[in-house]
C-alpha cells in the first residue's frame, strides 16, 4: 500500500507530526496530488553531500514541476478551476524556491518520506508481534510529550505571575512616588504662616500615613510574589533537568549506541528528527524560563526589597545557565562518523550537527567547526579539562568547515567532504600493544554564540577510537563498537566478555560484512567456540558462562597457529565477501566444520560426495573435502582434502568453475548433484578461434582423480564394498595412508600451487602469436 494512503489514516499526535512536515517549503497539496509520482522516484539514489549530484536533483525538480503543471491542466469544472490555479501557483513557487538549490528539494522530500514511513510503521507495529516493544516506546514517547505539556503549563503560569508582579510593582512605584510628593508638600509647609500650616498639615499627615501603611503592606506582598515566583521556577527547573536527563542521557545515548553498533553491521541508528524536535522543545522552554528569571532579576534591581530573593535569583540564574550549557554541548554530535581505520593521503568525510542550532538561532552567526586528531592520552586529558592545546598528534587537511542551516529540515550541520590525514605522530609503544592497537580520535571543536553573544559556548565532540597505519591491515573495531560503555573514559573497554555476547557481535558483523541475511547458526557458533577455547564439546550450553578476553580474541595466537582468533574469522569474512557470497547465500558452503567433522560426515555418503569448509590452517582459505576410494588399498575409502583456496586462487578461476573442473566431485553434501547447485555460476564456454588465434583457458586438474566422462552410476558407493575395520572406525585427525605423490602434503592435501604455476605458464605460451609456435602459418 502506498505510504501516502497509510499516512492519511494516522490519528492523534502522529497525524499532527505528519501535518507539521508541510508548509510553504512544500505544500501538502503537492504531496497529495503527486503521491504516486513522488513515491516512485529514486530520491535515495542522490547523495546530498556530493555537489555533482545537483544535475540529477535539477532533473527531478523539473519533472516535479512538469507533473504539477500537467495535473493542473487536467482539472475541469468549477472546483477544478480553483485547483488548477492553486497547482499552477505551487509549480511556480517550487521553481522559485529550489531552482538555485535543487538538492534542498531532494533533502526536503527525503525527510518527509522518511518521517511518514516512520510514523506509519510505528502505528502499524502496535498490533504486530513486536507490538509490546512498540507499546513500550509509545508509552515512553507519551511520557516525554506529557512532561513537555506540563513544562508548557508551568512556564505559562510563571509568565502570568511575572506579568502580575510587574504590574503590581509598577503600581507600587507610582504610590511610592505619591508618598514622596506628600512628603515634599509637608516639607514645604514650613514656609507657610502657622494658620495655613495647621489647616493643611493634618490632611497631609493622614495621607502620608495611609500611603506608607499601604506601601509597607504592598512591599510584603511583592516580596511574597517574588518568592512564590522563584519557588515555581525552582519546580520548573527541576522538571526541566529531569526531562533533559531522559532525552540526553537516555534517548540520545541510545542513538549513539545504535550508531556504534551500526559500525559492526547492526541496524541503522535511525534519524534524528524526533530527538531534534525534543531538544528544540527543551531549548525553547529553557530559554523562556531564562528570560523570565532575568526579568525577575531586573524587577528586583528596579525595586530592591530586603530579603532572600537576591540569593534565590542568583541560584536560579546559575542553574538555568548550567541546564542550557549541558543542552548545547550535548547536542553537538557527529551525525556521520569518519571511518575507523584511517590511512594517510586518503580522503574521508564526516558530518557534525547541532540539534538545537535552529531554535537558538545559532545560524544567524554561522559557527566554524575545526577537526583535529588527538591521541588517547590527549582525549583523557580533555575529559579532565586539562590543557592539551600545545600537543599535536597529526595534521588533517581540509579540516575547517562552516555550519550550514537547511531551512526545509531545520538542521544546522557542517559537512566535511574532503578531509585527508597528512601525517600522524606516534607515541612510544611499550608492552604488547601493536601499531594497529594504538588509538586516536578526531576531535571536532566549535564556538557558539546564543542570544546575541549573551552566552558563548565552547563545544567539543570526538568520534569513537580510530587507528592509523601505513598498511592495509584491518584493525578489529568490533570489540570496541560492541562492548564500549556510553560515557566511558577514552577508550576504556571491558577486558573480557561473555561468549554469548561475543556470538551476537560476531553474527552481526558477519552478516554485515558478507551482506547476507544468512548469519551464523548454532552449529557455526559451537565451531567458533571450539576454536576459541580449544574445546571439543559440541554442547552450546557448555559455553554459556564462559568468557573471552581481548588477548584471546586478537592478541594471542591460536594453539599451533601463527594467527589470532579474530584474524582467522576476519579472513573468512573477507574471502566470503569477495568471492563466495552467492554460494554462502545458497547454503552451498557449510564452512564452519573442522577436518575431523568433515570426515565423519562424508564417510557415510556415496563416493564423490563433497563439502566446502573454511581452512583451519590458513587465514582466508576454503577447502574441498570429498570421499573416494583409496588408490593404494583396494576396497578402502577415505576422505581427501584439497589444499585451501585463497583470494589469489579465485582471482584466477572461480570456485564454481573449479568444482566443475573436478569430475570426481559429484554430490554436494548431503546429496545434491553439483551441477544443480553450481551450474548457474559456471563461466560460459570460450568462443572459437578468431583470426588464427585461440584463447587460452585454465582448468584445474587433480591427477589422481582425472576421469574423462564422469558417470555417477559407475562410481561405487560405500555399500558396494565389504566393511573394513580401518574404515568403519573414524580416522584420527590427520592420519591418512602415505601416498608417494609430490602433489600431496603429509595430510593427504593437494598442493595446487605447482599445478597452477604450470597452468599459468601454458596460458602465457598460448597468448603468443601462432607464428612463433607453428612453422609455416601466418598470423
Phi, psi and omega in degrees: 000140180300145182299320184295323178297317179290324182296328180289347180266001179294155181224163173061225184297325180297318179295320179296318178298318180296316182295327182290350179289339190252157179177205180297329180293331176199100185294145180294334178296324178296317178299321184290309186281341179244026186302315182294317179295316182299314183286347180268355181269152183269070181296323183290345181284351181261123178275111184293341182271356183254109182301334181292342180282358182297331180295316178297317180297322179295321177298318179295320178298313179298319180294320179299315180295319178298317179298320179296315180296321179296317179297321180295319183295332184274001180278132180229168178082179183295311179294323180296329179298314179295318180294323179300316179296317183295314181294322176298320177297318179296323178299314179295321182294316180293321178297317180295322184286318192246001184299324181270348181219065184297335178296332179292327176296316179298315179301317181297310184291321177300318178298316180297311183295318180298315182293318178299315179299320179295315181296319178294318180297317179296320180291323182287319185291347181296340179250011182266175178302334178266019182301326181297321177294316179295323177299319179297316178295317180298322179295319179295316178298322179297318179297319179296314180295325178294320178295322177296321178296320177296319178296321179298316181294316179298317181294321178293323179296314179291329176296316178296317179297321181293320177295319178296318178298316180298317179298313180296322180292321178297319178293323177299317181296323178297315179292326178295320176296325177297319179295324177294322179295319179296319180296322178294321178296319178297323179293327182285347180294337181298337181271354182268158174300153182304324182295313179295321181298315180295331181287321187262334189296316182302319181296317181293320179297321179295316178298316181299318181296319180296314182294317181295323177296319179295319181296319179297315180295317183289329177297318177296322179295316179299319179297320178295320178300315181297315179295319179297319178295318179297320179295322177295320177296323177299318178296317180297316181293326177296317178291324177298315178300316180297315180295319180294324177297317179299316185283316184276316185273342178252294187292313181292321177296322177296321177298317178296324178294317177296323177297321179296314181291332177298332175293342177261006181098009178290174180298154179305148184292345180089168183284170182253010187298313180295314179301317179297319180297321178294314181296324178292322176296319176300312182300316181296315181293317179299315183294321178299315180291325177296318178295323177297316181296321179293322177294322177296322178293322178295320178296322179295319179292327180292326180221084181294128175233123182305139180154182185280000187296326181300314180295321180297315180295323177298317179295317179297317181296320178294319181294314182293327177293319177298320182295313182289328177296316179297322181294312182295314184290329181281334183266008169272101191233164174266108182283319178238112186286144170294164177297154182276347175239119181248138173243146180295151178063024178239130182288146173211166186231163176198157177225129174246153187215143174250113188290340181249013185298318181291317184292325181267008178058032177297329184291346179295334174230080192307121180281159177253139180249138180241137179250130176226156178257130181230159182275173178299319180295319179293323178297319178294321179296320178297323179297330179267009181062029176274148183281124178232020189295334182275350180271147179223132179250004179160184182227129178246129177277152179055047188259015176240139182207137178272136179288138182246143179258127179257109187300321186292324182256349180070026182256144175244115186211161176238126182253107174274108188261335189226042176289152178210134179278110183280314179204166179215143180255122183267152175272168175287120181269133179233160177072215188270357185291130181262174181299325182280353177261353178286122190255142174229175174212155175264125181258125176256127184234148175201173178226127182245140173253133181236136177069044179063051181065015178294320176232137178237128183242132169266121184239146179218144173212140180238151180280174174295160188300146176230167176233158175233140175206165183263006180234156183274053177262124183285123174277140181280109175260356184301318181300314181293314181298321187280326194238358178291137180275145177300142177070023183289165168285133182300133342242064186290130174228156178301139179284337178214152180222159177292145181303317178301324176296316180294322178300316180299318180292319179297317180296316179299315181295318182297312182297322181289315182293316182280345183056057184223148173278347178274108180264206181265124179273182185297320179297319178298317182291327175295318177302315180295323177295318177301318180291317184291321186253008182052049184245159177248000182291138178254007181267115181302330182296335181293343184253359187301319185256009179278150179242152177237132181271163177299322180297316178297327186285313189214024177229317181270136179290150174294151181306127178076007181235166178249028178218162183269172177301312182296319180300321178294313182295319179295323177297321177297315180298314182298315180297315181295317181298319186277326191228342192239005187305312181298324180288325176294316180296327179285349184080015182281341182252116172287316170074289189272070181221133178273175187297319181292320178297318179299318180296314181297322182290322187277334186294342178265008183248163179298155175304143181091356175283136184221163174217163181246126180224151179286141183293137175280334191260350185225140177288131176065044179234150175225141184235159175254127174247134180216160180255136180201176179292149172276112184294343182265355181212107185299139176083358180251139178251155179209166179259130180252151179227124174285149172303143187299142170274148175232182179305322180301319181292318183286343174287343177266314182209136187288165179298316182299317180293324179294319178294323177297322181296327187271098186292340181281350175272116189246316186232129172282132182307132008272328186201029183266126176305135189296324181295329178297328183270318192251347189300327181293347179255359180294145174287131180301152180301148180290149177286168182289170182298144180236130178054038176083003179251145172247143180275135180286157178213134177260132174230143180277136180226134170248105190309318184294343187234032180275118177229128185294316184229092183294137176228108183306325183291335182277352181271117181293146177264174180301327182287347180281353184241153175292146181296136178251132180304325182289335182267324184297330174273141179300138177292140174292151183302123174082000180262106180231152178301137180295133180235126183278054180242122182295347180276354181251147175270186185296336180267007182083018179267139178281134172260106185273359182301315182295314182296324180289327176297318177297316181298319179296324179295318178298318180299319179296318178297318183292337180283342181289154178301144184297332183293339178280346183246332184239115180289146177086355179254141176257136179271000000 
